[in-house]
C-alpha cells in the first residue's frame, strides 16, 4: 500500500496522546503479567463489538451496557480467567471490577468497561483482583504500552500490537491497538480481546460505524479452529487530544484517513492472531474472487478457513487441492463448478471445473513454505473477500487436551 495515508510506528497502544496504562501480575495465572488498566485523561468517545456467542461471559454484558451511550474512559482487563459460565456471582464480580476501576481513576461508573479472558467456568479470584486494580491506578503512566499488550496474553506466544499516525484536519493523530488470541478463534461480532486508543476527535456514532465496518473485514475474517469464544470484545476509545476539529460526518476532513488507518490496524492485529494460532506452523491466506456478492465471497473464504481436513493437510505439507474444492462446495453458496478456478501456492490445479496438470515436485516444494496462499475464483461476478487462518497441528490438540 504505497499510497497509504498513514505512517506505521512502533510506539504501541499509547501512541495516542492523553492515554495512560499500567500492567501487573495479580497472581491470577502465575507470576506473569495478567492485569491491565487503560485510562483516558480526558472524556472520550467509545465503541465496541461483542461476541455473538449465546453463552457470553459476564464482562461482555457490563461493557455492552456501559458503552451504549458512546462514551467511556477506563478499561480494566484480566487474563487467566474468562469469568464465563459463572452465573450471578460472575456478573457481580464483573460489575465490581468495572466499578472499582472507575473509582480509582476518578470517573463515573458508566465510564468504566471490563474484559476478561482465560479459563471458562472458574470463579474470579476477587481477593487478588481488587487490590491489583488499586495498585494499577497508582502505576498508570505513558510508559506501559508494551506491558499492557503482554498482560492480556493467555496462550499467545507473542504480544500483538500495532500503531500508526495520520493527518486529520491539519492535526497529527495517533492510533494504537493491542490484542490477544491464539485458540478458540472464530470471531463473529477467540478467546479474543482487542483495545484501540486514538487521540482523534470524532462523534461516537461515526466511531461506532467505522469500528463495525473494519471489524467485519478483519477480526471476523480469521479462524484458528472454528470455535467462537464467549469473550470476544473489541473496544476503541477516541479522546480528541490530537486537537483536530470534531469529525461529525463522513465527509469531514480526516474521516477517510481514520477509517483507512483503523482498517489497517485491525487487519494487522487479526493477521497476527491467525499467524499465532495454538501450535500453528503455517499462516494461510484465503482469497476468493469472482463472486456475485461480497457475502458469497466471504462465506466461501470463511468456510475454507474452518475446513479442518484442509488445515491438517496443510500441516502435513500435502498438495491436496481437492480438499479446497470440497470446502468451497460445502460453503452453502450457489455456484457453477464448471466456472470455478482453484490455485494453491500459486499453482493452478482446477480451471473451469477441469483439473490442470502440474509438476508434482514443484507442488511438493511449494507447500513447504511457511506462508500458504489459497486462491479461489468463482467465475460469477466481481466481488471478492480475504480471510486468514493457520494449519491444524498435533500441538493444537496438546494445547487443548486439558
C-alpha positions in Angstrom: 0.0 0.0 0.0 2.4 2.6 -1.2 -0.2 5.4 -1.3 -1.5 4.8 2.2 -2.4 8.0 4.2 -0.8 6.9 7.4 2.7 6.0 8.8 3.4 2.9 10.8 5.3 3.5 14.0 6.5 1.3 16.9 5.0 3.2 19.9 2.2 0.8 20.6 -1.1 1.5 22.3 0.0 4.8 23.8 0.9 6.5 20.6 -2.4 8.2 21.2 -2.0 11.3 23.4 -4.0 11.7 26.6 -3.9 7.9 27.5 -2.1 6.1 30.3 -1.9 2.5 31.1 -0.5 0.0 33.7 0.1 -3.7 33.8 1.0 -6.1 36.6 0.8 -9.7 37.9 -2.0 -10.2 40.3 -1.3 -13.9 40.6 -4.4 -15.0 38.6 -2.2 -17.2 36.4 1.3 -17.3 37.9 4.0 -14.7 38.1 3.4 -13.4 34.6 1.5 -10.1 33.8 -2.2 -10.8 34.0 -4.0 -7.5 34.6 -4.1 -4.3 32.5 -5.7 -0.8 33.1 -6.1 1.6 30.3 -7.3 5.2 31.1 -8.1 8.4 29.1 -7.1 11.5 31.0 -10.0 13.3 29.3 -13.5 12.4 28.1 -13.6 10.0 25.2 -16.0 8.7 22.6 -16.2 4.9 22.8 -17.5 2.0 20.7 -17.3 -1.8 21.0 -18.1 -5.0 19.2 -19.1 -8.0 21.3 -19.2 -11.8 20.7 -22.5 -13.3 19.4 -21.8 -16.5 21.4 -25.0 -17.2 23.4 -23.0 -18.2 26.5 -21.4 -14.8 26.7 -19.1 -14.0 29.6 -20.3 -11.6 32.3 -17.9 -8.8 31.4 -19.3 -8.6 27.8 -22.7 -7.6 29.3 -21.2 -5.0 31.5 -19.2 -3.5 28.7 -22.1 -3.6 26.2 -24.4 -1.7 28.6 -21.8 0.9 29.6 -20.6 1.7 26.1 -24.1 2.1 24.8 -24.1 5.9 25.4 -21.0 6.2 23.2 -18.6 7.3 25.9 -16.0 5.6 28.2 -12.6 6.5 29.7 -11.4 3.4 31.6 -10.9 -0.3 30.7 -9.9 -2.9 33.2 -8.9 -6.3 31.8 -7.5 -9.6 33.2 -6.1 -12.8 31.7 -6.2 -16.2 33.2 -9.9 -16.3 34.0 -12.7 -15.7 31.5 -15.5 -15.1 34.0 -17.8 -17.0 31.7 -20.4 -19.6 32.8 -20.0 -18.2 36.3 -23.7 -17.3 37.0 -24.9 -14.4 39.1 -21.6 -14.3 41.1 -19.7 -13.8 37.9 -21.9 -10.9 36.9 -21.5 -9.3 40.3 -17.7 -9.7 40.0 -17.6 -8.1 36.6 -19.7 -5.2 37.9 -17.4 -4.8 40.9 -14.2 -4.8 38.7 -15.6 -2.1 36.5 -16.9 -0.1 39.5 -13.6 -0.2 41.3 -11.7 0.7 38.1 -14.0 3.8 37.8 -13.4 4.7 41.5 -9.6 4.5 41.3 -9.4 6.5 38.1 -12.0 9.1 39.2 -14.6 8.6 36.5 -18.3 7.8 36.7 -19.2 4.1 36.9 -20.8 4.4 33.4 -17.4 5.3 32.0 -15.6 2.1 33.0 -15.5 -1.1 30.9 -14.3 -4.5 31.8 -12.9 -7.5 29.9 -11.7 -11.0 30.9 -10.0 -13.9 29.1 -8.9 -17.3 30.2 -10.4 -20.5 31.5 -14.2 -20.8 31.4 -16.3 -21.8 34.4 -14.0 -20.8 37.2 -14.8 -18.3 39.9 -13.0 -15.0 39.8 -10.3 -14.6 42.4 -11.5 -11.2 43.6 -9.2 -11.3 46.6 -6.4 -10.9 44.2 -8.1 -8.7 41.6 -9.5 -5.9 43.8 -6.1 -4.9 45.4 -4.5 -5.2 42.0 -6.9 -2.7 40.5 -6.0 -0.2 43.2 -2.3 -0.8 42.6 -2.7 -0.4 38.8 -4.2 3.0 39.2 -1.2 4.1 41.2 1.1 2.9 38.4 -0.6 4.5 35.4 1.9 6.1 33.1 2.7 6.8 29.4 5.4 4.1 29.5 3.4 0.9 29.8 2.2 0.3 26.3 4.1 -2.9 25.6 3.5 -4.3 29.1 -0.3 -3.8 28.5 0.0 -5.9 25.4 1.6 -8.7 27.4 -0.8 -8.6 30.3 -3.7 -9.7 28.2 -2.0 -12.8 26.7 -3.1 -16.3 27.5 -1.8 -19.0 25.2 -0.3 -16.3 22.8 3.3 -16.9 22.1 4.0 -13.2 21.3 2.3 -9.9 22.2 0.3 -8.4 19.4 0.4 -4.6 18.9 0.3 -2.1 16.1 0.4 1.7 15.9 0.1 4.4 13.2 -0.1 8.2 12.8 -2.1 10.1 10.2 -3.3 13.6 9.5 -6.8 14.9 10.2 -7.7 18.5 9.5 -4.1 19.6 9.9 -3.5 17.7 13.2 -1.3 14.7 13.6 -3.3 11.8 15.1 -2.1 8.7 16.8 -3.9 5.4 16.8 -2.6 2.3 18.6 -4.0 -1.1 19.3 -3.3 -4.3 21.2 -5.0 -7.7 21.0 -4.7 -11.2 22.2 -5.8 -14.5 20.8 -4.4 -17.9 19.7 -7.0 -20.5 20.4 -10.8 -20.6 20.4 -10.6 -18.2 17.5 -13.5 -17.8 15.1 -14.9 -14.3 16.0 -18.3 -13.2 14.9 -19.2 -9.8 16.3 -11.4 -16.1 20.3 -10.8 -16.1 23.2 -10.1 -12.7 21.6 -9.7 -9.2 23.1 -8.7 -6.0 21.3 -8.2 -2.5 22.7 -7.6 0.5 20.5 -6.8 4.1 21.5 -6.8 7.2 19.4 -6.5 10.9 20.1 -8.8 11.7 17.3 -11.8 13.9 17.9 -14.8 12.1 16.4 -18.5 11.8 17.2 -19.4 8.4 18.9 -21.8 7.4 16.1 -19.2 7.7 13.4 -16.7 6.0 15.6 -19.0 3.0 16.0 -19.7 2.9 12.3 -16.0 2.8 11.5 -15.3 0.1 14.1 -18.2 -2.1 12.9 -17.1 -1.8 9.3 -13.4 -2.6 9.9 -14.1 -5.4 12.4 -16.3 -7.1 9.7 -13.3 -7.2 7.3 -10.6 -8.1 9.8 -11.3 -9.9 13.0 -14.4 -11.5 11.6 -12.3 -12.9 8.7 -10.0 -15.1 10.8 -10.2 -18.6 12.2 -7.8 -20.7 14.1 -10.0 -23.6 15.0 -13.6 -22.6 14.0 -14.6 -22.2 17.7 -16.3 -18.9 18.7 -15.3 -17.6 22.1 -17.6 -16.5 25.0 -15.5 -13.3 25.5 -14.6 -11.7 22.1 -14.6 -8.0 22.5 -13.1 -5.1 20.6 -13.1 -1.6 22.2 -12.0 1.7 20.8 -11.6 4.9 22.7 -11.2 8.3 21.0 -10.4 11.3 23.3 -9.7 14.2 20.9 -6.3 15.1 22.4 -4.9 15.5 18.9 -6.7 18.8 18.6 -8.4 18.2 15.2 -11.8 19.8 14.6 -14.5 17.3 15.7 -15.4 14.9 12.9 -19.2 14.8 12.8 -19.8 13.4 9.3 -18.1 11.0 6.9 -17.4 14.0 4.6 -15.4 15.8 7.2 -11.6 16.2 6.8 -9.7 13.2 8.4 -12.6 10.7 8.4 -11.4 8.8 5.4 -7.9 8.8 6.7 -9.1 7.5 10.1 -11.1 4.6 8.5 -8.1 3.6 6.4 -5.8 3.7 9.5 -8.2 1.8 11.6 -8.8 -0.8 8.9 -5.0 -1.3 8.6 -4.6 -1.7 12.4 -7.5 -4.1 12.8 -6.3 -6.2 9.8 -2.8 -6.4 11.0 -3.9 -7.4 14.5 -6.2 -10.0 13.0 -3.4 -11.4 10.9 -1.2 -11.6 14.0 -3.8 -13.7 15.8 -4.2 -16.1 12.8 -0.4 -16.5 12.5 -0.1 -17.2 16.2 -2.7 -20.0 16.3 -2.0 -22.5 19.0 0.6 -25.0 17.7 0.5 -23.4 14.2 3.4 -23.8 11.8 1.9 -22.1 8.8 0.0 -18.9 8.1 -2.7 -19.3 5.5 -4.4 -16.6 3.4 -7.6 -17.4 1.5 -8.6 -15.1 -1.3 -11.9 -15.6 -3.0 -12.6 -13.6 -6.2 -15.2 -13.6 -9.0 -18.2 -13.8 -6.6 -21.7 -12.5 -7.3 -21.7 -10.7 -3.9 -19.3 -9.9 -1.1 -21.4 -12.1 1.2 -20.9 -15.0 -1.2 -17.1 -14.4 -1.4 -16.9 -14.0 2.4 -18.9 -17.2 3.0 -16.6 -19.3 0.8 -13.4 -17.8 2.2 -14.7 -18.2 5.8 -15.7 -21.8 5.2 -12.3 -22.7 3.7 -10.5 -21.3 6.8 -12.7 -23.5 9.0 -12.3 -26.7 7.0 -10.2 -28.9 9.3 -9.5 -31.6 6.7 -7.7 -28.9 4.6 -6.0 -27.4 7.6 -4.5 -30.8 8.7 -3.5 -31.4 5.1 -1.6 -28.1 5.1 0.2 -29.1 8.2 1.1 -32.4 6.5 2.5 -30.4 3.5 0.3 -32.3 1.1 -0.7 -30.6 -2.1 -4.2 -31.9 -1.8 -6.2 -29.2 -3.6 -9.2 -31.5 -3.7 -9.9 -30.5 -0.1 -10.1 -26.9 -1.1 -12.7 -27.9 -3.7 -14.7 -29.8 -1.1 -14.6 -26.8 1.3 -15.7 -24.4 -1.5 -18.6 -26.7 -2.4 -19.7 -27.0 1.3 -19.9 -23.3 1.9 -23.6 -23.0 1.2 -23.1 -20.6 -1.7 -24.7 -21.3 -5.1 -22.1 -21.8 -7.7 -21.3 -23.4 -11.1 -18.5 -25.9 -10.7 -17.7 -25.5 -14.4 -16.6 -21.9 -13.7 -14.5 -22.4 -10.6 -10.7 -21.9 -10.6 -8.5 -23.1 -7.7 -4.9 -22.1 -7.1 -2.8 -23.4 -4.2 0.6 -21.6 -3.5 0.4 -20.0 -7.0 -0.1 -23.3 -8.8 -3.4 -23.7 -10.8 -5.0 -27.0 -10.0 -8.5 -26.5 -11.3 -9.7 -24.2 -14.1 -13.2 -24.0 -15.4 -14.1 -27.1 -13.5 -11.3 -29.1 -15.2 -8.2 -30.5 -13.4 -5.0 -28.9 -14.6 -1.8 -30.9 -14.8 1.0 -29.6 -12.7 4.6 -30.5 -11.7 4.5 -32.8 -8.7 7.9 -31.8 -7.4 7.2 -28.1 -7.7 3.9 -28.6 -5.8 5.6 -30.6 -3.1 8.2 -27.9 -2.6 5.7 -25.0 -2.6 3.6 -26.4 0.2 6.6 -26.5 2.5 6.6 -22.7 2.7 5.6 -21.1 6.0 3.0 -18.8 4.3 0.4 -20.5 2.2 -1.9 -18.8 -0.3 -5.2 -20.3 -1.4 -7.0 -18.6 -4.3 -10.5 -19.4 -5.5 -12.3 -17.7 -8.4 -16.0 -18.5 -8.5 -16.5 -17.1 -12.0 -19.7 -15.5 -11.1 -19.1 -11.8 -10.6 -16.7 -9.1 -9.5 -16.9 -9.2 -5.7 -14.0 -10.6 -3.5 -13.1 -11.3 0.1 -10.0 -12.4 2.0 -9.8 -14.4 5.2 -6.9 -15.8 7.2 -6.2 -18.9 9.2 -3.4 -21.4 10.1 -2.7 -25.1 9.9 -4.1 -27.5 12.4 -1.3 -29.4 14.1 -0.8 -32.1 16.8 0.4 -29.4 19.1 -3.0 -27.8 18.9 -4.5 -31.0 20.3 -1.9 -31.0 23.1 -2.6 -27.4 23.9 -6.3 -28.1 24.4 -6.3 -31.6 25.8 -6.7 -30.3 29.3 
